[in-house]
C-alpha cells in the first residue's frame, strides 16, 4: 500500500525544484496531484513527467483571484483535496537600504499574502484530517546577509502555521512548515549564480553546512512526503529544518 493512495495534493510552485520533486514523490506514493506554475512551458514539461494522475494550472499566486479559479479547476477534476503544499516563492536579495517599495511588495505578495489567502481559500476544499505544508526557509530564523525582506516573508508564514495548527485542530488538519537550507534548484541561477561561479559557491556552501554540501530537491521532497503522509500523524505546528545542519552553525 502506497502512503498517499487515494489522496489529492495541490502544490503551488510545483513545476520545478522542490515543488516538482514533491509532486513526483507524491505521485509515486499513489496521490493525484495538481501543480501550479507561472509558465505554461514549464508546467507542460512537468506534467509530461508526472503522468495521467496530474493536472497543471498556470497562474500567478500573487493574484488572489487566481486561487479561486485554481480551486474550481481542481474540484472539477479531483473533487476535494487532502494535501496543500504552499511552495511557490521568490527572493530578491539586497541590502535593506537598497530595497524598493516595489521589491518589498512583490516578495510579500508572493511569499506571504499568497500563502495566507491560498490556504484560507482552500480550507473549504480540504478534507478533515488533511495536511497543510508551508515551504519556508532557514532564513526565517537564521540571519543571513541581504535576506531581511525575504526572511520577513518567511517568518510570517511560520507564524501562520503555528496559529493554523491550533485553529484547525477541530478538523484534525495538521499544519507544518518545511524549511530548506541551500538546495540545488533552478532558483540559484535566478539569484545570479552563473555556471562559472558555481564551483566557488558550492565550496562556500560546503564550508557553511555541517554535512558539507547543498541539499537536493528529492531530499526535500522526502521530507514533504513525511509531513503529507500518516507517517507524521502526530506532528503539527512544527518547523522541520532540512538544511544539513546549517541553522546550527
Secondary structure, 3 states (H helix, E strand, C coil): CCCCCCCEEEEECCCCHHHHHHHHHHHHCCCEEEEEECCHHHHHHHHHHHCCCEEEEECCCCCHHHHHHHHHHHHHHHCCEEEEEECCCCCCCCCHHHCCHHHHHHHHHHHHHHHHHHHHHHHHHEEEEEEEEEECCHHHCCCCCCCHHHHHHHHHHHHHHHHHHHHCHHHCCEEEEEEECCECCCHHHHCCCCHHHHHHHHHHHHHHCCCCCCECHHHHHHHHHHHHCHHHCCCCCCEEEECCCHHHC
